[in-house]
Amino acid sequence: MTKKTKAEFIEALVTKFPEIKDEVLDEDYDNLVSLQVGCFRRYTQKAIDANDRPTTLKCFQFADNCIDTVEFEVENSLAISWASKLKFDNHDDLHALLPGKLKLIRQGLLEAYEEIRKKGQPHKGKKSKNKKR
């Protein structure tokens, strides 16, 4: 099966969400799919923050339908610029509605970020091997 190109994904995005069309198609974002997906993330985040369940679900369904059908660059942007950056503070009910595949991607990225963050900080009580003398 042929994967959807960036252009096909963006066309589907602005067709499904005409509210963000002008921002997504802004000349400064042209051909920068991670920034265009960032517009989608902000739109989704506003829906989550407003506890707008229908819009949030519409966003979740769109991303879920796209994640396996788009070329790698778009898939990567959906994972990193969209799924991993959504905040569900005080909205556990909406987080529970995130489709399984997207929830797994999000959880995997968040765990990886946490692991990297932990490795980047020296443990208390231990001397760093990189200290200059």
Backbone bond lengths (Angstrom), bond angles and torsions (degrees), N, CA, C in turn:
res aa  C-N    CA-C-N  psi(-1)  N-CA   C-N-CA  omega(-1)  CA-C   N-CA-C  phi
1 M - - - 1.444 - - 1.537 109.43 -
2 T 1.298 116.04 134.12 1.453 121.47 178.96 1.523 109.51 -78.49
3 K 1.313 115.66 133.96 1.472 121.84 179.21 1.524 109.48 -80.76
4 K 1.326 116.29 148.71 1.465 121.21 176.65 1.527 109.19 -68.83
5 T 1.307 115.33 140.12 1.466 121.19 177.91 1.531 109.41 -77.66
6 K 1.335 114.67 171.71 1.469 119.71 175.11 1.526 110.27 -57.04
7 A 1.313 116.52 -46.08 1.467 120.67 -178.17 1.530 110.98 -61.21
8 E 1.310 117.15 -41.96 1.475 120.67 179.12 1.523 110.81 -66.10
9 F 1.331 116.52 -40.25 1.463 120.15 177.29 1.523 110.74 -62.66
10 I 1.325 117.65 -47.18 1.465 121.42 -178.34 1.521 109.88 -62.58
11 E 1.318 117.71 -40.10 1.462 120.84 177.42 1.532 110.34 -61.72
12 A 1.318 116.73 -43.15 1.473 120.43 177.99 1.531 110.73 -64.95
13 L 1.334 116.79 -39.95 1.462 121.58 -179.75 1.528 111.50 -61.79
14 V 1.318 116.93 -49.96 1.465 119.14 -176.74 1.525 112.16 -75.04
15 T 1.322 117.25 -21.53 1.460 120.18 174.00 1.525 110.23 -72.86
16 K 1.314 115.90 -43.01 1.471 121.17 -179.48 1.529 111.70 -73.17
17 F 1.348 116.36 -33.63 1.465 121.75 -176.44 1.536 109.81 -127.25
18 P 1.320 117.51 72.14 1.472 119.81 -178.13 1.534 112.77 -62.27
19 E 1.324 117.32 -18.37 1.468 121.38 178.78 1.528 112.13 -61.74
20 I 1.321 117.50 -26.90 1.473 120.63 -177.64 1.531 112.61 -108.91
21 K 1.320 116.34 7.77 1.473 120.74 -175.60 1.522 112.48 -55.44
22 D 1.336 117.77 -50.01 1.463 120.02 -176.85 1.522 112.31 -60.56
23 E 1.329 116.38 -41.13 1.471 119.63 179.69 1.522 111.04 -68.51
24 V 1.328 116.98 -46.07 1.463 121.20 -178.61 1.524 111.20 -61.66
25 L 1.330 116.61 -38.86 1.460 120.68 -176.94 1.530 113.43 -92.04
26 D 1.324 117.28 8.70 1.464 121.56 177.75 1.528 108.93 -54.61
27 E 1.321 116.48 138.97 1.466 120.59 -176.99 1.524 112.83 -58.99
28 D 1.330 117.76 -27.24 1.468 120.32 179.09 1.528 112.13 -71.45
29 Y 1.348 117.23 -19.45 1.464 121.71 -180.00 1.526 112.17 -101.71
30 D 1.328 117.21 -1.05 1.452 121.74 -174.74 1.525 111.55 -52.48
31 N 1.322 114.93 122.60 1.466 123.61 177.47 1.533 113.73 65.66
32 L 1.331 117.53 16.50 1.465 122.23 176.05 1.531 107.33 -111.89
33 V 1.313 114.67 81.83 1.462 120.08 -169.79 1.525 112.85 -61.09
34 S 1.325 118.47 -32.04 1.471 118.60 179.51 1.528 110.89 -65.81
35 L 1.343 117.67 -35.25 1.464 120.39 176.59 1.525 110.94 -72.58
36 Q 1.319 116.27 -36.46 1.461 120.13 177.69 1.531 110.75 -67.24
37 V 1.314 116.88 -39.27 1.458 120.81 175.06 1.534 109.65 -67.45
38 G 1.327 116.96 -32.04 1.460 120.84 174.99 1.526 111.81 -59.63
39 C 1.322 117.69 -36.78 1.477 121.52 175.13 1.529 109.58 -61.44
40 F 1.317 115.55 -43.52 1.466 121.12 177.99 1.525 110.63 -63.25
41 R 1.348 116.93 -39.40 1.460 119.76 178.27 1.525 110.84 -63.47
42 R 1.317 117.27 -44.54 1.472 119.91 179.33 1.534 110.85 -61.25
43 Y 1.322 116.33 -40.09 1.461 121.04 177.85 1.536 110.11 -62.81
44 T 1.321 115.62 -46.33 1.466 120.80 178.15 1.521 110.42 -62.17
45 Q 1.327 116.62 -43.48 1.469 120.93 -178.50 1.525 111.11 -62.32
46 K 1.325 117.16 -40.53 1.465 120.12 177.41 1.520 110.45 -60.82
47 A 1.322 116.71 -40.07 1.465 120.57 178.29 1.528 110.66 -65.04
48 I 1.323 117.04 -42.78 1.469 121.05 177.97 1.523 109.62 -62.38
49 D 1.324 116.71 -49.09 1.469 121.22 -177.86 1.528 112.05 -60.93
50 A 1.327 116.38 -33.46 1.469 121.13 179.78 1.527 111.61 -86.14
51 N 1.332 116.24 0.65 1.471 122.15 -177.10 1.533 110.67 56.81
52 D 1.332 115.04 36.59 1.463 123.11 179.56 1.529 108.08 -86.37
53 R 1.290 115.45 86.68 1.464 122.26 -174.48 1.538 113.24 -59.30
54 P 1.346 119.74 -46.61 1.475 118.69 -179.18 1.534 113.20 -60.88
55 T 1.331 117.31 -43.35 1.472 120.11 179.98 1.522 110.59 -69.17
56 T 1.323 116.53 -40.84 1.470 120.11 177.84 1.523 110.22 -59.49
57 L 1.320 117.11 -46.58 1.470 121.00 179.49 1.528 111.62 -63.22
58 K 1.314 116.74 -39.16 1.468 121.02 177.54 1.530 110.19 -60.62
59 C 1.327 116.72 -42.23 1.472 121.37 177.44 1.521 110.83 -64.84
60 F 1.336 116.29 -46.25 1.466 120.55 179.82 1.526 110.38 -59.33
61 Q 1.326 117.25 -45.24 1.464 121.22 -178.13 1.530 111.06 -64.12
62 F 1.331 116.01 -41.37 1.463 119.41 179.08 1.531 110.42 -61.31
63 A 1.322 116.51 -50.21 1.474 120.05 -179.46 1.524 110.92 -62.53
64 D 1.309 117.22 -41.37 1.463 121.51 179.58 1.527 111.18 -62.54
65 N 1.324 116.42 -41.23 1.468 120.51 179.13 1.520 112.20 -68.97
66 C 1.318 117.21 -27.29 1.466 121.19 -176.51 1.523 114.21 -89.41
67 I 1.316 118.28 -32.83 1.470 121.77 -166.18 1.529 113.53 -53.03
68 D 1.315 118.29 -35.81 1.469 120.97 -178.32 1.522 113.31 -98.05
69 T 1.329 116.99 -2.84 1.463 119.38 -172.62 1.524 113.17 -113.32
70 V 1.324 117.56 4.84 1.463 121.48 -176.91 1.523 110.49 -114.54
71 E 1.333 115.27 159.10 1.453 119.53 178.39 1.534 109.73 -63.61
72 F 1.329 115.71 161.71 1.464 121.51 -170.43 1.528 113.90 -54.27
73 E 1.324 118.18 -43.41 1.464 120.24 -176.63 1.530 111.46 -59.15
74 V 1.322 116.97 -38.74 1.467 121.28 178.67 1.531 109.68 -72.31
75 E 1.319 116.56 -44.18 1.463 120.88 178.01 1.529 110.40 -57.08
76 N 1.315 116.11 -45.66 1.458 122.08 179.25 1.530 110.84 -61.39
77 S 1.319 116.73 -42.90 1.465 120.51 178.31 1.518 111.66 -65.14
78 L 1.325 117.33 -40.01 1.465 119.84 177.34 1.526 110.79 -63.00
79 A 1.311 116.61 -38.31 1.464 120.13 179.67 1.531 111.13 -70.41
80 I 1.325 116.19 -51.80 1.464 120.42 -171.91 1.527 113.03 -84.87
81 S 1.321 117.46 -46.77 1.464 120.29 -175.33 1.524 113.31 -85.23
82 W 1.315 117.14 -13.05 1.464 120.03 -179.08 1.532 110.21 -116.75
83 A 1.317 117.43 -72.01 1.472 120.95 -171.11 1.524 113.45 -59.72
84 S 1.329 117.20 -45.36 1.469 118.86 -174.74 1.523 112.97 -74.07
85 K 1.327 117.63 -17.93 1.461 120.25 -175.83 1.528 114.10 -99.54
86 L 1.314 117.78 -5.36 1.465 119.39 178.03 1.518 109.92 -68.84
87 K 1.320 116.17 139.46 1.473 122.85 178.53 1.526 108.30 -111.72
88 F 1.314 115.51 132.37 1.463 120.66 -178.24 1.527 111.77 -116.61
89 D 1.324 117.61 27.27 1.460 121.29 179.16 1.525 109.89 -51.15
90 N 1.312 116.11 124.10 1.469 122.93 178.95 1.524 113.52 62.20
91 H 1.313 117.49 19.17 1.467 120.71 179.29 1.531 110.20 -134.39
92 D 1.322 115.81 48.38 1.462 120.42 179.29 1.519 111.74 -59.08
93 D 1.343 116.26 -31.18 1.466 120.25 179.09 1.526 111.23 -62.74
94 L 1.327 117.33 -38.03 1.459 120.38 178.25 1.530 110.91 -75.37
95 H 1.314 116.50 -37.34 1.469 119.73 176.71 1.526 110.18 -59.46
96 A 1.309 116.63 -38.42 1.467 121.18 179.76 1.531 111.71 -63.42
97 L 1.326 118.00 -21.79 1.464 122.12 -179.14 1.524 113.08 -87.30
98 L 1.327 117.21 -7.71 1.461 120.42 177.57 1.526 108.20 -62.02
99 P 1.333 118.51 125.37 1.467 120.27 -178.79 1.532 111.75 -56.09
100 G 1.325 115.37 148.03 1.461 122.26 -173.79 1.510 115.44 -49.94
101 K 1.311 116.82 -45.99 1.468 121.53 -178.35 1.537 110.48 -61.72
102 L 1.332 116.79 -44.60 1.469 120.74 179.53 1.522 111.10 -69.43
103 K 1.327 115.81 -35.48 1.464 119.85 178.25 1.532 109.85 -64.38
104 L 1.325 116.94 -41.44 1.471 120.93 178.57 1.529 111.18 -64.80
105 I 1.321 116.97 -43.28 1.466 120.93 178.10 1.518 109.68 -61.06
106 R 1.323 116.09 -48.00 1.469 121.53 -179.22 1.528 110.57 -60.33
107 Q 1.324 116.79 -49.11 1.457 121.17 -177.89 1.529 111.19 -62.22
108 G 1.333 116.26 -42.32 1.459 119.97 178.99 1.520 112.16 -61.19
109 L 1.320 116.75 -43.89 1.469 120.32 178.88 1.525 111.46 -66.49
110 L 1.320 116.81 -44.09 1.465 119.51 -179.86 1.526 111.35 -63.06
111 E 1.325 117.14 -39.67 1.463 120.69 177.39 1.534 110.67 -66.01
112 A 1.324 116.90 -40.42 1.462 120.27 178.53 1.530 110.90 -64.03
113 Y 1.336 116.84 -42.79 1.465 120.44 177.85 1.526 110.61 -61.67
114 E 1.310 116.87 -41.88 1.462 120.94 -179.52 1.526 110.40 -64.88
115 E 1.307 116.78 -41.62 1.467 121.25 179.08 1.527 110.52 -62.97
116 I 1.318 116.68 -43.63 1.459 120.87 178.01 1.522 110.32 -63.29
117 R 1.335 116.46 -42.93 1.461 120.72 179.44 1.522 110.52 -60.75
118 K 1.320 117.17 -43.34 1.461 121.00 179.56 1.527 111.39 -64.09
119 K 1.317 117.20 -41.47 1.457 120.79 -179.17 1.516 112.30 -68.42
120 G 1.319 116.84 -25.38 1.451 121.58 -178.90 1.512 113.49 -79.94
121 Q 1.326 117.79 -9.59 1.459 121.55 -178.68 1.524 109.29 -110.96
122 P 1.320 117.02 128.94 1.465 118.90 177.88 1.527 110.04 -65.45
123 H 1.312 114.85 145.19 1.466 119.84 178.32 1.520 109.93 -71.82
124 K 1.295 116.32 141.21 1.470 121.00 177.93 1.519 109.08 -64.19
125 G 1.298 114.70 138.01 1.454 119.50 176.60 1.524 113.83 90.02
126 K 1.312 117.43 -13.12 1.458 120.25 179.11 1.516 109.17 -106.65
127 K 1.317 114.85 142.61 1.456 119.50 177.99 1.521 109.26 -83.06
128 S 1.313 114.78 139.86 1.439 120.84 178.76 1.532 109.30 -73.07
129 K 1.321 116.93 139.37 1.466 122.08 178.09 1.521 110.80 -75.11
130 N 1.318 117.62 -15.46 1.454 121.31 -174.74 1.523 113.73 -96.87
131 K 1.318 118.38 12.39 1.470 120.67 -178.18 1.516 109.96 -70.36
132 K 1.317 114.32 138.17 1.465 119.45 175.83 1.514 107.87 -82.49
133 R 1.304 116.14 145.39 1.466 120.41 -179.82 1.467 111.21 -106.60
